Structure formats: structure tokens, C-alpha cells
Amino acid sequence: MNILLIEPDRILGGNYQKALEQYGHSVNWQSNAQSAIHQADAERPDVVVLELQLPAHNGVEFLYEFRSYTEWQDIPVIVLSIVSEESVTGGAKLLEQLGVVRFLYKPQTKLHQLVSAVKYLEPALS
């Protein structure tokens, strides 16, 4: 599975990438929304793992832009963020409309839970 990981923190991004690659996934790690759009254009991801707290453009802005491309509208998004779901303007309903299939709150999420969330999507993508 080709995963687009959008995480601005170098240590966390490296840890997430390593954990996902250990399970045979290809991970393209980007630290900001603009480079993530370019990466998705270069190689279509099967899944996006997204931090909402990004430099320049936040994760919700990224999702609006990402979903504006018809070829990316069906790609599932897992939010893994320091921002709680309750803090997102528009809340769970907005995130669902933007194709977020799972919301993981970083302070309460272990690496194996991220891997499990991605693994859960595999049958649907086959």
C-alpha cells in the first residue's frame, strides 16, 4: 500500500514512517501541505495519514484542496493529530464530508494503533 504521510515533526514522522514500512507499506513522508499535493500528483496514494497542525496551510485546508481533484476524492484519509476532533471547526461532520475515515488523537495513540488503522483499510482497497 502506498501511504502519503503528512507530518511536520521530524522525529514523529520518522517513527511513523518506520513503523508503517515494517509492515510492507511504501511511505512518502511530507512535512507540509504543498509538498504533499506535489507528491500525490507524482504518485497517487492509497491512503493519506494527516496531521492537522501544519505550517502555512493547516490540514483542513489541505483536505479541501486535495478533495478538489476528482481523482483523489475516493482516497481514504486517517487524521493523526495533536488537535482534538472536538477542536476542529465543523467537527466530525466536516471531517467525514472531507473523507476522513478515522481520527486518531496523538496523545492517546500508540504506533500499533496507527498501523492497525491502516491495516483495517487494506481489504477495502484491494
Buried (B, 14 or more C-beta within 10 A) or exposed (E): BBBBBBBBBEEBBEBBBEBBEEEEBEBBBBBBBBEBBEBBEEEEBBBBBBBBEBEEBBBBEBBEBBBEEEEBEEBBBBBBBEBEBEEBEEEEEBBEEBBBBBBBBBEEBEEEEBBEBBBEBEEEEE
